[in-house]
Amino acid sequence: FEALLATARDTDAYWQSRVRLQAATQLQDLLAASGLNQEQLAHKVGVKPPQVSRILNALGNPTLDTLVKMAGALGYVPHLTFVRVQNQTPYPKAMTKAPKLPVPILRRKPREYAQTKEMIKA
């Protein structure tokens, strides 16, 4: 498994999934604390409820505009930080496609797969 994970870390898909999962987890927490439901959030943001559901489940590819609007509707602003890769080979210039995983990370629900969250924190 570690070898598969190391290979996945050399792909754009891994890092994109990681960002989507982090955004989804944070937005779920903010939504729960706000007392709003997904339909109410969708109305405030100006999108359809299924789009909010996809974003909260780390599916699809939300725009930065939508993420900013969702955070704002919940009383927050997003904060993005870039970190330098350490103790690894530099991020490859030409990324490869992600290997086929038994259960794609993108299809895992953030709340139900705490192990996945811990795995991508590493």
BAFI-3210 file (N, C-alpha, C; in Angstrom, 3 decimals, decimal comma, padded with zeros to 6 digits):
// residues 122
n [1|2|3|4|5|6|7|8|9|10|11|12|13|14|15|16|17|18|19|20|21|22|23|24|25|26|27|28|29|30|31|32|33|34|35|36|37|38|39|40|41|42|43|44|45|46|47|48|49|50|51|52|53|54|55|56|57|58|59|60|61|62|63|64|65|66|67|68|69|70|71|72|73|74|75|76|77|78|79|80|81|82|83|84|85|86|87|88|89|90|91|92|93|94|95|96|97|98|99|100|101|102|103|104|105|106|107|108|109|110|111|112|113|114|115|116|117|118|119|120|121|122]
n.u [000,823|001,933|003,768|002,056|000,755|002,921|003,498|001,126|001,332|002,910|001,331|-000,926|-003,617|-003,739|-002,994|-004,941|-007,216|-006,663|-006,796|-009,490|-010,738|-009,908|-011,107|-013,804|-014,197|-013,746|-015,769|-018,026|-017,895|-018,182|-020,722|-022,299|-021,946|-023,178|-025,897|-027,412|-028,936|-028,033|-029,568|-030,371|-027,874|-027,101|-028,989|-028,226|-025,713|-026,245|-026,366|-027,301|-028,750|-027,683|-025,084|-023,854|-023,938|-022,201|-019,771|-019,466|-019,047|-016,605|-016,460|-016,322|-015,210|-014,965|-015,209|-012,938|-014,324|-016,864|-016,162|-015,229|-017,592|-019,211|-017,847|-018,019|-020,811|-021,138|-019,920|-017,161|-013,796|-011,786|-008,514|-005,449|-002,521|000,701|003,078|006,474|007,841|009,293|011,951|011,440|011,408|011,601|008,558|007,345|007,920|006,446|003,561|002,237|-000,495|-002,894|-002,609|-004,806|-006,901|-008,213|-010,510|-011,394|-010,046|-011,482|-014,116|-014,668|-016,385|-015,789|-016,461|-016,955|-014,630|-012,244|-009,728|-008,697|-008,434|-006,402|-004,385|-003,800|-002,813|-000,223]
n.v [-001,199|001,242|001,709|002,102|004,404|006,175|006,314|007,441|009,975|011,308|012,344|014,599|014,146|013,040|015,227|017,066|015,711|015,671|018,414|018,918|017,197|018,296|020,847|020,085|018,808|020,908|022,709|021,159|021,047|023,792|024,248|022,589|023,870|026,258|025,909|025,880|024,128|022,046|022,853|025,448|026,686|026,423|028,105|030,609|030,861|030,773|028,578|025,253|022,778|020,065|020,642|021,756|019,501|017,763|019,141|019,102|016,445|016,026|015,684|016,175|019,314|022,030|025,575|028,226|030,547|029,581|028,188|030,328|031,841|030,006|029,757|032,433|032,696|031,237|032,744|032,973|033,223|031,754|030,318|029,899|027,989|027,449|024,894|023,897|021,041|018,538|016,304|014,591|013,662|016,391|017,979|016,573|017,840|017,065|015,595|012,353|010,158|009,231|006,171|003,322|003,016|000,813|001,796|004,811|007,804|010,138|009,307|008,658|009,445|012,242|012,336|009,683|008,314|008,527|007,463|007,806|010,570|010,874|009,519|011,137|013,362|012,917]
n.w [000,000|000,779|-001,285|-003,430|-002,564|-002,491|-005,209|-006,102|-004,987|-006,746|-008,675|-010,319|-009,786|-007,196|-005,514|-006,211|-005,327|-002,629|-001,912|-002,562|-000,712|001,735|001,565|001,406|003,884|005,700|004,900|005,456|008,250|008,855|007,798|009,404|011,864|011,329|011,258|009,018|006,235|003,394|001,192|001,865|001,989|-000,693|-001,887|-000,793|-001,947|-004,615|-006,275|-007,414|-005,223|-005,669|-006,563|-004,312|-002,681|-004,095|-003,805|-001,014|-000,686|-001,745|-004,497|-008,050|-009,490|-008,048|-008,677|-007,812|-007,309|-006,515|-004,161|-002,599|-002,408|-001,027|001,420|002,270|002,536|004,783|006,629|006,586|005,204|002,667|003,206|001,837|001,660|000,454|000,549|000,764|-000,785|001,112|001,929|-000,173|-003,621|-005,917|-006,958|-009,839|-013,168|-015,406|-014,875|-014,098|-014,965|-012,507|-010,696|-010,972|-008,324|-005,819|-004,415|-005,333|-003,998|-004,331|-004,277|-001,750|001,174|003,145|005,950|006,606|006,232|007,989|008,141|005,568|005,553|007,449|006,141|003,920|005,104|005,693]
ca.u [000,000|002,816|004,330|000,979|000,563|004,074|003,303|000,000|001,764|003,584|000,327|-001,812|-004,891|-003,604|-002,983|-006,259|-008,120|-006,345|-007,347|-010,951|-011,130|-009,722|-012,151|-015,085|-014,246|-013,903|-017,093|-019,009|-017,843|-018,760|-022,153|-022,910|-021,930|-024,022|-027,317|-028,059|-028,851|-027,406|-030,451|-030,284|-026,554|-027,151|-029,760|-027,394|-024,566|-026,749|-026,140|-028,305|-028,375|-026,779|-023,709|-023,362|-023,731|-020,966|-018,618|-019,341|-018,594|-015,304|-016,618|-016,333|-014,101|-015,578|-014,379|-012,540|-015,435|-017,887|-015,640|-015,212|-018,982|-019,704|-017,224|-018,609|-022,190|-021,057|-019,272|-015,713|-013,059|-010,798|-007,101|-004,665|-001,095|001,546|004,224|007,548|007,990|010,510|012,310|010,907|011,895|010,804|007,316|007,732|007,449|005,386|002,894|001,668|-001,873|-003,001|-002,857|-006,161|-006,986|-009,393|-011,611|-010,820|-010,136|-012,519|-015,448|-014,817|-017,008|-014,846|-016,869|-016,975|-013,321|-011,231|-008,427|-008,246|-007,988|-005,107|-003,428|-003,344|-002,127|001,207]
ca.v [000,000|002,415|001,939|002,662|005,776|006,966|006,532|008,373|011,327|011,908|012,668|015,745|013,676|012,893|016,538|017,650|015,013|016,109|019,760|018,787|016,566|019,280|021,870|019,466|018,568|022,193|023,247|020,367|021,512|025,135|024,128|022,020|024,897|027,396|025,604|025,836|022,853|022,189|023,604|026,858|027,157|026,545|029,320|031,775|030,925|030,938|027,350|024,233|021,894|018,963|021,131|021,846|018,121|017,249|019,811|018,616|015,058|016,056|015,219|017,260|020,252|023,340|026,733|029,037|031,471|028,881|027,941|031,615|032,183|029,104|030,167|033,718|032,477|030,636|033,717|032,757|033,389|030,681|030,652|028,921|028,020|026,552|024,432|023,300|019,603|018,222|014,890|013,849|014,196|017,569|017,764|016,395|018,840|016,421|014,653|011,162|009,897|008,499|004,738|002,901|002,592|-000,023|002,708|006,139|008,729|011,127|008,774|008,414|010,552|012,695|012,005|008,249|007,722|009,255|006,884|008,458|011,907|010,746|009,054|012,212|014,386|012,575]
ca.w [000,000|000,848|-002,619|-004,243|-002,101|-002,945|-006,646|-006,255|-004,617|-007,896|-009,698|-010,091|-009,241|-005,744|-004,867|-006,436|-004,408|-001,273|-001,725|-002,548|000,544|002,809|001,422|001,733|005,327|006,380|004,597|006,208|009,644|008,907|007,535|010,609|012,910|010,931|011,428|007,702|005,530|002,078|000,296|002,254|001,554|-002,156|-002,191|-000,454|-002,862|-005,977|-007,045|-007,151|-004,117|-006,005|-006,662|-002,936|-002,230|-004,722|-003,189|000,357|-000,752|-002,416|-005,876|-009,019|-009,487|-007,831|-009,006|-006,667|-007,057|-005,744|-002,814|-001,892|-002,109|000,018|002,684|002,639|002,978|006,118|007,501|006,585|003,958|002,541|003,422|001,092|001,955|-000,322|001,338|-000,021|-000,634|001,845|002,059|-001,302|-004,880|-006,273|-007,701|-011,245|-014,130|-016,188|-013,981|-014,721|-014,572|-011,247|-010,855|-010,616|-006,938|-005,601|-004,096|-005,547|-002,875|-004,608|-004,025|-000,324|001,881|004,176|007,320|006,825|006,004|008,753|007,816|004,350|005,935|008,104|005,146|003,033|005,885|005,738]
c.u [000,862|003,410|003,293|000,734|001,705|003,957|002,192|000,422|002,508|002,599|-000,460|-003,087|-004,840|-003,730|-004,311|-007,281|-007,905|-006,938|-008,870|-011,434|-010,987|-010,809|-013,507|-015,234|-014,471|-015,293|-018,192|-019,062|-018,491|-020,270|-022,872|-023,000|-022,884|-025,504|-028,086|-028,055|-028,269|-028,257|-030,390|-028,942|-026,540|-027,885|-028,927|-026,247|-025,018|-026,435|-027,246|-027,829|-027,480|-025,304|-023,092|-023,057|-022,443|-019,731|-018,394|-018,901|-017,285|-015,355|-016,625|-015,122|-014,663|-014,635|-013,982|-013,650|-016,503|-017,418|-015,619|-016,633|-019,537|-019,136|-017,852|-020,025|-022,236|-020,321|-017,762|-015,115|-012,060|-009,385|-006,288|-003,190|-000,374|002,738|005,226|007,611|009,322|010,697|011,691|011,563|011,040|009,576|007,656|007,144|006,304|004,761|002,332|000,224|-001,865|-003,213|-004,294|-006,129|-008,236|-010,637|-011,053|-011,065|-011,270|-013,910|-015,672|-015,416|-016,115|-015,209|-016,740|-015,601|-012,224|-009,840|-007,851|-007,720|-006,611|-004,026|-002,919|-002,692|-000,627|001,983]
c.v [001,257|002,742|002,569|004,122|006,675|007,273|007,549|009,801|012,038|012,291|013,915|015,300|013,520|014,241|017,255|017,020|015,479|017,493|019,702|018,207|017,532|020,349|021,302|019,281|019,869|022,788|022,473|020,836|022,888|025,101|023,591|023,077|026,047|027,165|025,584|024,410|023,106|023,013|025,103|027,450|027,362|027,817|030,574|031,975|031,166|029,760|026,361|023,312|020,709|019,397|021,256|020,451|017,544|017,859|019,283|017,158|014,917|015,476|016,419|018,160|021,665|024,473|027,447|030,018|030,818|028,607|029,216|032,012|031,301|029,505|031,470|033,579|031,881|031,546|033,585|033,156|032,238|031,202|029,544|029,093|027,012|026,167|023,755|021,814|019,334|016,710|014,019|014,392|015,400|017,173|017,674|017,468|018,275|015,342|013,478|011,021|009,065|007,019|004,423|002,383|001,749|000,808|004,114|007,063|009,721|010,621|008,455|009,641|010,954|012,271|010,512|007,601|008,532|008,731|007,527|009,859|011,845|010,369|010,215|013,353|014,168|013,207]
c.w [000,000|-000,521|-003,537|-003,865|-002,564|-004,436|-006,881|-005,947|-005,745|-008,999|-009,316|-009,386|-007,725|-005,043|-005,059|-005,494|-002,979|-000,971|-001,661|-001,219|001,717|002,759|001,836|003,236|006,087|006,130|005,323|007,660|009,788|008,703|008,776|011,717|012,600|011,202|010,118|007,182|004,133|001,124|000,600|001,818|000,042|-002,558|-001,919|-001,442|-004,299|-006,878|-006,692|-006,023|-004,503|-006,131|-005,273|-002,410|-002,805|-004,066|-001,774|000,423|-001,521|-003,822|-006,809|-008,875|-009,303|-008,211|-007,717|-006,307|-006,187|-004,323|-001,978|-001,498|-000,991|001,379|003,172|003,157|004,385|007,102|007,583|005,246|003,871|002,777|002,785|001,416|001,069|000,543|000,416|000,255|000,040|001,903|000,974|-002,557|-005,227|-007,079|-009,181|-012,160|-014,963|-015,318|-014,772|-014,288|-013,294|-011,524|-010,460|-009,190|-006,750|-005,280|-004,246|-004,361|-003,095|-004,275|-002,556|000,335|003,045|005,591|007,611|006,714|006,682|008,433|006,559|004,678|006,584|007,100|004,296|003,794|005,873|004,611]
res [f|e|a|l|l|a|t|a|r|d|t|d|a|y|w|q|s|r|v|r|l|q|a|a|t|q|l|q|d|l|l|a|a|s|g|l|n|q|e|q|l|a|h|k|v|g|v|k|p|p|q|v|s|r|i|l|n|a|l|g|n|p|t|l|d|t|l|v|k|m|a|g|a|l|g|y|v|p|h|l|t|f|v|r|v|q|n|q|t|p|y|p|k|a|m|t|k|a|p|k|l|p|v|p|i|l|r|r|k|p|r|e|y|a|q|t|k|e|m|i|k|a]
***
